Amino acid sequence: MKTIIHKASDRGAKQISWLKSYHSFSFGDYQDPNKMSFGLLRVLNDDYVEPGMGFGMHGHENMEIVSIPLFGSLNHQDSMGNDAVIKTGDVQIMSAGTGIRHAEFNGSKTEAVKFLQIWVFPKEYNIQPRYDQKSFNEADKHNQFLTVVSPNQENEQAVWINQDAWFSLANLDAAKELEYKLNGDNTGVYIFVLQGKLGVAEQVLDNRDAIGIYDTTSVAVKAHVDTKLLVIEVPMA
C-alpha cells in the first residue's frame, strides 16, 4: 500500500468578494508540480459561493465533471438546453466530450452554497456531451458506503461516468469501522474528509484533509467522531 497525504491547510486558495475556493490539485493561479492529479483525478475544488453570485457561461471539453452540493443549492444552465437546480443530497455530472458551455450560480438571495466540483479525465474522448443528476437519501449513507457515481450503466442508483471510476459517500457514527473494497484493476482511492476525524492507513485526518491510497485492494477506515467522507476511486494511469 502506498499513500499520499494532502492536508487541508496545504490546499491552494482563491478568495474574492463572493467566492472562497480551495484547490486540492493545481488549478488556475494555484500551481504545484507535486499536486497535478491523483491518477486520473484532476481537480477537486471546495467552493463557497455567496447568495446571488456564481460562475458565468464558460466552456469545457473532454472532461468528466461532477458537482456535489454540501449545503444550499446551485443553479445550472448549459448549451445543451439544461436548466436545473442541484441541492444538498444531489450529485450532478457532465461529460464535456466534444465541448459544452455552462453557467452555475447561487440562485438564493439569502443562503450561501457550498459544493465540490471534481474533474476526472474521460475514458473515451470526443463523445457527445451529456448531463445527468440524481438525488440520494442521507439514510442510505449511514454507516455504509453509498455509490453515487459509477461506470456501470446498469446501476440505476448512481450517475454514470465515462471512466472506470466510482464515487462513494458515507456518514459514520463515532467508532464505526468500514472496509472499502476497490472495484477496478490498477485503481486507487482518494479519501476526502468532509467533516469529522477519520483514521485510515495509520493516519488521522481532520476536516477537509485527504489521503490518496494505491497498490492495494481494500482500505479500512475508522471514525474517531461522527464523520462524513467522500471516496473517489480512479485508475492510476
Secondary structure as GFF3:
##gff-version 3
##sequence-region A 1 237
A	DSSP	beta_strand	2	6	.	.	.	ID=ss1
A	DSSP	three_ten_helix	8	10	.	.	.	ID=ss2
A	DSSP	beta_strand	12	15	.	.	.	ID=ss3
A	DSSP	beta_strand	19	23	.	.	.	ID=ss4
A	DSSP	beta_strand	41	49	.	.	.	ID=ss5
A	DSSP	beta_strand	54	60	.	.	.	ID=ss6
A	DSSP	beta_strand	64	71	.	.	.	ID=ss7
A	DSSP	beta_strand	73	78	.	.	.	ID=ss8
A	DSSP	beta_strand	83	87	.	.	.	ID=ss9
A	DSSP	beta_strand	90	95	.	.	.	ID=ss10
A	DSSP	beta_strand	100	105	.	.	.	ID=ss11
A	DSSP	beta_strand	113	120	.	.	.	ID=ss12
A	DSSP	beta_strand	130	135	.	.	.	ID=ss13
A	DSSP	three_ten_helix	138	141	.	.	.	ID=ss14
A	DSSP	beta_strand	146	150	.	.	.	ID=ss15
A	DSSP	beta_strand	159	160	.	.	.	ID=ss16
A	DSSP	beta_strand	166	172	.	.	.	ID=ss17
A	DSSP	beta_strand	177	181	.	.	.	ID=ss18
A	DSSP	beta_strand	187	195	.	.	.	ID=ss19
A	DSSP	beta_strand	198	200	.	.	.	ID=ss20
A	DSSP	beta_strand	203	205	.	.	.	ID=ss21
A	DSSP	beta_strand	210	214	.	.	.	ID=ss22
A	DSSP	beta_strand	218	223	.	.	.	ID=ss23
A	DSSP	beta_strand	227	235	.	.	.	ID=ss24
###
